[in-house]
Amino acid sequence: MRLILGGDEMMHSKKTIAIPPGATIKEQLETRGMKQKEFAIRMDLSEKHVSRLINGQVELTKPVAIRLEAVLGLPANFWNSLESNYREKLARVIDENELEKDAQIAKLFPYAKVAKLGWVPETRKAEEKAIHLRRFFEVAKLELLELLKTPGIAYRKVGSNGTADYSLAIWAQKAKVDARNYELSPINISKLEEVIPTIREMTLMEPNEFCKELIQILSKCGIALVFLPHIGGSFLHGASFYDGKHIVLGLTVRGKTADKFWFSLFHELYHILSGHINNPEGTNDIDEQEADSYSKNVLIPKERFDEFRRNECYSRECIIQFSNDVNISSGIILGRLQKENYVPYNRYNDLKENYVIS
C-alpha cells in the first residue's frame, strides 16, 4: 500500500511505514530554501536522479551518502543508516502486505480439517494459517498457486461444494510429497495394461496382503500409489497426475468398503491408460463416464453381468453364487447392484468388507 505524507509516497502496511531517506533530504532542502535543480548541481547528479532519490525510487548509495555529507553537512553514516533502515522496513511492508493477501486466500482452504489430519499445525490465526500453507505448498506466497496448478489432474469425486478445488489442491500436494519416498521405475503404460488382470485378482485379498504388493506392481510401471485420509466435505475418492518423471495415483479410504476402493482404483488406472492425464485441462464429463464404465467392467465383465441381470435373482444366495462364478468379492457385486438400483442400499450390507488402510 502507498501512503501520502507531506506530498511523498510512502509504502506501508497495517503495522509498518517505510519512509525513504529522500524525505529527510527534502526537509533539509526546504529548511535551506534550496530548489531541487540547484541541489542536483551541487550534488553533481541529474535532476531526474535527485527526484527519484527523494521519492525512494533509487537506492541511496555510499558514494551519494559521502556527497550528501559535503552538501548538507550530515555525516555519511547517518544517510547510510537511513537507507538501511528504509530498505529493511520496505521489505517488511511488502512481506506484511503479501501475508495479508495470503491470509484472505487461506480462508478458502478447509484448514481446520487438514490440521486434524496433522498435515499443517493447528491455529485459528489467519496469518499463521497462511504461513503454514506456504510451507505446505512450498511457495513464497499463496497467490503463486494459480500458476502452479497440477496440469492434467484426473480425479474421482461424488458431489461438489465450494471447497472441493481447494481440498483437491491440498490433497494432491500431500500425495506429491509422500510419493517422493517411493523408488519408481520409468513410466511404462504397456506394462500397466499387462498387470491389470493381476491387480483384479487382488480383490479377494485382505488389505494387509495386497497393499504392499499393489504398491510394488505399480511402482514398476512408474506409478506411485499413495493412500491418504479423506478430507471431510471434499467428496474426493482418488486422483492421478504426472509429477516430473513419474505418475502419482492417490486414493482416499473414503467409505472404506472394498467395492468403493477397487472401483476408484480402476477408475484412476483408466485415466492413466487412456492418456487423460496428458490433457493440461484435466478430465471432462465424458472422460469420467468412460473411466466409470471401464472400472465396473474390469471388476465385473459386462457380458457376465448382463447374463446375471437377465435371471433377475438378486437374493443373497444368488449374489454369492455369482461372485464365485466371476471370482470376485460378493461385496463388489452388491455395490454394483446397489449403485444401479437393483438392490436397496440397506440390504445385505454384511457382504461388504470394510477396509482399514494406513
N, C-alpha and C positions, 0 to 999 in steps of 0.2 A: 504494500500500500504506500501511497505518497501523501505526505502532509506538507502544507504550505505554511512556513514560518518565516516572517519577515521578508516575504517575496521569494524565498528559495524553496525548492522542492526537497523534501527530506523523506527518506524511506523509514517506515515504521511498522511495527506490529502492535498487538494489544499490550505487549509488555515492554517493548524496546523502541527507542528512537535513535536512528543513526544520523548524527549531524556531521556533515563533511567539514574538513579544516577550512574549506573555502568560506564558510560562514564567518569564521574568525578573521580571515583576510578581508572580507567585505566590511566588517566592523572597523578594522584598522584603517581602511581607505576612507570610510565615512567620517571617522574621527579627524583624519588629516584633510578632509575635503578634496581628496585626490580622485580623479577620474580613472576609469579602467585603462583608457588609452595611454595616459601618462604612466600609469603603473606598469603597463606592458613594456613601454620603452625603457623604464628604469630596470626592469627585470630581464631585459633582452629576450622577451618572449613575444609571440604573436598575440594579437588581441583575442583571436579565437581560442587559443590555448588558455589564456588567462580566464576567459569566460567559462570554459569547461572546467578549469581548476576550481573556480569559485562555486560552481554548481555540483562539484563532487563527481564529475563525469570522467575525469582522468586522475590517475594516482599522483599524489604529491611525493615526488622522488627526492632522494637525498641531495642530489645537486640543486634542485629547486629550493629545498629547505635551507641550504647554505646561502643562496641568493636572497631568500626572504630575511635571513639574519642580517644581511647587509642593508637591505632596502627598508625593512620595517623595524629592525633593532631587536627583535625577539630571537633568542638562540635557536640554532638548527634543531637541537634535541627536543625543543618544545614543539616544533612543527612535525618532527618525525613521530613524536608521541601522539599528537592529534591524529595523524594519518593512520597509525597502527590501531588506535582505539576505534577510529571510524570504520576501518575495514573489518575489525572483529565484530563490532555491533551490526554492521551491514550484513555480514554472514549470518549473524544470529537472527536478524529481522527476516531475512529470506527463509531461513530454516523454520522460524516460528510461523510465518505465513503459509509455507508449504504444509507444515504439520496441521495447521488449522483446516486447510483444504482436505487433507487426508483424513482428519477426524470426521468430516462430513461423509467422505467415501466409506469409511469404516462402518458407519451406521447401516450401510446397505447389506453388510455381511451378517450371517447368523452367528455372531461372535460367541455368545454365551453357550450355544450348543457345541461349537467347536472346542471351546475351553473345557467343557465337561469331558471331552474325549482326550484331553491332555495335549492337544496339538499346539495350543497357544496358552500363555499364562492367563489365569482368571483376573479380571479387573472390570470395574464399572466406569472408569475414566476414559472419555472418548480419545484423548490424545495418546494415552497409553495403549489403547486398542490399536490405534494407527501405527505406533512404533512396533508393536508385536507383529502386526500383519505385514509390515515392511520386511521384517526379518524372516517371517514365514515364507513370503513370496520371493525373497531375495532381490528386492528392488529398493532404490534410494527413495522413491516416493510412489504412492499407490496409483497415481494417475497414469503411470507408465504401464500398468496392467492392460490398458486398452491397446497398447502397441505390442504386447507380448501374449496375446490370446493364442492358445494352442490351436494351430490350424488343423482342419480335418478331423476334429474330435467327433467320435460317434458314440452315442450313449443311449441306454435304455432307461426310460423312466415311465412311471404311471401317474398321470395327473400333472398339474402345474400350479405354481404360485409365484409371487413376486420375488422370492429369494432363490428360485431354482438356479438361475445362471450363476449367482454368487456362490451358492453351495457347490455347484459343479466346479467352479474355479478353484475353490479351496480343496475339494476332494481330488481333483486332477493334480494339483501341486503336491499334495501329500503322496499320491501314487508315484509321481515322478521321483520324489526324494527317496522313498522306500525302494524303488526299482534300482537305485544306484548300488545297492548291496548285492545285486544279482550278477552271476557270471553267465554271460549270454553268448551264444554263437551268432554268426551273421544271420540276418533275416533270410528265411527260406520258406516261401509261401507254398512251394510244391511239396515240401516235407510236411508242412502243416496239413495239407489236404490228405496226405497219406496216413496221418495218425488219427484222423477223425474217428474211424471205427474203433481204434484202441481206446480213445477217450470215452466213447459211448459205453464201452464195456465197464468203465469205472463207475457207472451209475448204480451198480449193485453193491459197491463197496462202501465202507464207512469212511467218514472224513479223515480219521486218523490213519487210514490205509491209503486213500487216494491222493490226499493233498500234496504230499512231498513228491510222489511220482508224477502227478499232473504238472507241478511246477517244473520238474526236470524235463519232461517231454516238451513243454512249450519253450523252455529256455534254449533247447537245441534248435528251435525254429526262430530264435531271435526275439522271443516274446517274454516279457517279464509279467508273470501273473501275480497280482498283488491283491490280498484280501484286506478290506478296510471296513471299519464300522459304518453304519448308516447314519447320515446327518439328518436328524429328525425334521420332517416337513419338506424335504427336498424331493421326495418321490424317486430318488435315483437308485437304480439297480446295478448298473455297470457302465463302463466306458472304455474305449480303446482309442489309441492315438500314437503317432510317431513321436519319439523323443530322441533326437540325434540319430544314431545308427541302430536303434532298436525300437521295438514297439512295446508300449505299456498297455496291459489289459487289467483293469481294476474291477473287482466285484465287491459289492456290499454283501452283508449277511442279512439283508432286509428280508423279513418273513421267515428266514431260517429253515424253510422246508425244501426238501430235495427237488421237488418239481420246479420251484422258482429259481433255485440255484442253477440247475442244469439248463433250464430254458434260457436264463440270462447269459450263461457261458457260451452256448452255441449261437445265440443271437450275436454276441460280440465277435465270435470267431468268424461268422459270416461277413461282418463288416470288414474284417481283415482280409479274408479270402477274396472277396468281391472287389477290393480296392476302394471301398467307400472312404476309408481314412486318407486316401490320396486327395480327396476333394477339399481344398482350402476352406470352403464354406461349411464343411461338415455335412451331416446327412439330412435328407428331406423325408417327407412322409412316405414316399414310395420306397425309399431305401429301408426305412424302418419296417414297413409291411413285408418287404422281401426277407428281411432278417428274421422276422417273426415266423414267416412261412417256412424258411429253411430250418429254423430251430425245432419247431414242432414236428417236422417231417423227418429230421435226423433221429429224434428221440423215438417217434412212433411212425414207421413208414406209412405213407399216405394210403397205399392200396390195402394194407392190413387194417388200418383204422377204418377205412370206408366199409370194409367187409364186416368188421365188428359192429359198426353202427347199423348195418342192414339187418342184423339179428335182433336189434332193439332189446337186448337184455343188458340192463345196467345194474344188476344186483351185485352185492359184494362178491359172490362166488364167480360170477361172470367176469368181473374186473380182475380178480386174482388169476383166473384161468388165462385170460388174455395177456396179462402181464408176463406170465410164464411162457406163453407161446412166442412173444416177441422179445423175451429175455431182457426185461426192464422192470424197474420198481413199480409196484401197484400204485404207489403214491403219485408217480408221474402220470400214470394213466388217469387216475382220479382227477388230478389237477387239470388235465386237458378236458375231461368231460365236464368239470365244473365251469371252466372258462367258457366252454361252448354251450352251456346251459342244458346239458343232457342230464346232469345230476345236480341237485341243490347243494349249495356251499356248506350246509350244516349236516351233510350226510357222509358217513364212512371216513371221517377225518382221522380216525385212528390208523388208517392205512398210510397216512403221510408220515414221513420220517423228518423229525426236526434236526437240523444240523447245528452243531456248535463248532465254528471255525475261528481260530485265533490267528 
